[in-house]
Amino acid sequence: MTAANANTPTSHNPEHLAALRSKHESLDKALDLEMQRPKPDELRIQELKKQKLQIKQQLEG
């Protein structure tokens, strides 16, 4: 590994970015499904939103 590669964040890796986007999309779908339930689990919704935000921050960082 070269010095340049050692300082490159993993989030700049195309495969890692694709995986993050896929996970973000999956969380979005799970959030939509939970919100459509007759009695949505608010704690689950909070957790899904938190996970989506963390991934969004990684994608932007």
C-alpha positions as CSV (number, residue, x, y, z in Angstrom):
1,M,0.0,0.0,0.0
2,T,1.4,3.4,-0.9
3,A,1.3,6.4,1.3
4,A,-1.4,8.0,-0.9
5,N,-3.6,5.0,-0.6
6,A,-3.2,4.9,3.2
7,N,-4.7,8.4,3.5
8,T,-7.6,7.7,1.1
9,P,-10.9,7.3,3.0
10,T,-12.7,4.1,2.3
11,S,-15.8,6.1,1.3
12,H,-13.9,7.1,-1.9
13,N,-13.8,3.5,-3.0
14,P,-16.4,3.0,-5.8
15,E,-17.5,-0.4,-4.4
16,H,-17.9,1.0,-0.9
17,L,-19.9,3.9,-2.2
18,A,-22.2,1.6,-4.2
19,A,-22.7,-0.5,-1.1
20,L,-23.6,2.5,1.0
21,R,-26.1,3.7,-1.7
22,S,-27.7,0.3,-1.8
23,K,-27.9,0.2,2.0
24,H,-29.4,3.7,2.0
25,E,-32.0,2.6,-0.5
26,S,-32.9,-0.5,1.5
27,L,-33.3,1.6,4.6
28,D,-35.5,4.0,2.7
29,K,-37.8,1.1,1.6
30,A,-37.9,-0.3,5.1
31,L,-38.8,3.1,6.5
32,D,-41.6,3.4,3.9
33,L,-43.0,0.0,4.8
34,E,-42.9,0.7,8.5
35,M,-44.7,4.0,8.1
36,Q,-47.4,2.3,6.1
37,R,-48.2,-0.1,8.8
38,P,-51.5,0.5,10.7
39,K,-49.5,1.0,14.0
40,P,-46.0,2.0,13.0
41,D,-43.2,1.3,15.5
42,E,-41.9,4.8,16.3
43,L,-38.7,3.5,17.8
44,R,-38.0,1.5,14.7
45,I,-38.7,4.5,12.5
46,Q,-36.3,6.6,14.6
47,E,-33.6,3.9,14.3
48,L,-34.1,3.6,10.5
49,K,-33.8,7.4,10.1
50,K,-30.7,7.4,12.3
51,Q,-29.1,4.7,10.1
52,K,-30.0,6.6,6.9
53,L,-28.5,9.8,8.2
54,Q,-25.3,8.0,9.2
55,I,-25.0,6.5,5.7
56,K,-25.8,9.9,4.1
57,Q,-23.1,11.5,6.1
58,Q,-20.6,8.8,4.9
59,L,-21.6,9.3,1.3
60,E,-21.1,13.1,1.6
61,G,-17.9,12.8,3.6
